[in-house]
């Protein structure tokens, strides 16, 4: 009876994974979760929790990260900074890269000259590179200095002040 239950569970897991494989390939550049799922299924002694863990990883939404940065010297407007960041990201990664990274300016405080950028966790290198590419905002020379990367907006807002 236990073997029958395990076989049914594995069959259900295989069906669930097969249904999500095409979408996963299309939506993600990372195949680590897919490889883990296939490895767990192909292993002779695949345990139910390994399959369940791999299925959760495939169906989970993309994680976000928040990058807190400082503009030196200050005195830059939020809209001009947003435009410069998007232009730099578009130059570096193109329209598709900008869309996939979901890189956006969440907040900017003109009084402290600090801001928060949100992006998908796989694109941290792109976010840091974009900060380095922005050399001029609205005709004035600036340097964007990354201060910290966090996983929650609450923590990023704490660092902002």
PyMOL commands that set and color helices and strands:
alter all, ss='L'
color gray80, all
select helices_A, chain A and resi 2-27+32-42+48-59+78-101+121-133+153-160
alter helices_A, ss='H'
color red, helices_A
select strands_A, chain A and resi 64-72+104-109+114-120+136-137+140-141+143-150
alter strands_A, ss='S'
color yellow, strands_A
deselect
rebuild
show_as cartoon
